Amino acid sequence: MNERAELLLQIQEAEFAAVELQLYLDTHMYDQKALMEFNHYSNLIATLKHEYEMKYGPLLNFGFSPSQYPWRWLESPWPWEEQY
């Protein structure tokens, strides 16, 4: 697996953990440990996405991700086209 694919996999894993923790917190709102883990994964996702976008270009379009010069949205492979 190349570095780009590995970084995408790390993002997906962190997003999965955050979604699972969010669902858990919907029914266990006073679980401080779970909230701390959720916040950890939220910060990790932001860090990993920033790293990806600085190296490989935007993950999202329509103003959700900034782009470096030159415009990088059209570069391929796009994140969903990555081969593992």
Secondary structure, DSSP 8 states (H G I E B T S, - for coil): --HHHHHHHHHHHHHHHHHHHHHHHHH-TT-HHHHHHHHHHHHHHHHHHHHHHHHH--SS-TTSS---SS--TT-SS-GGG---
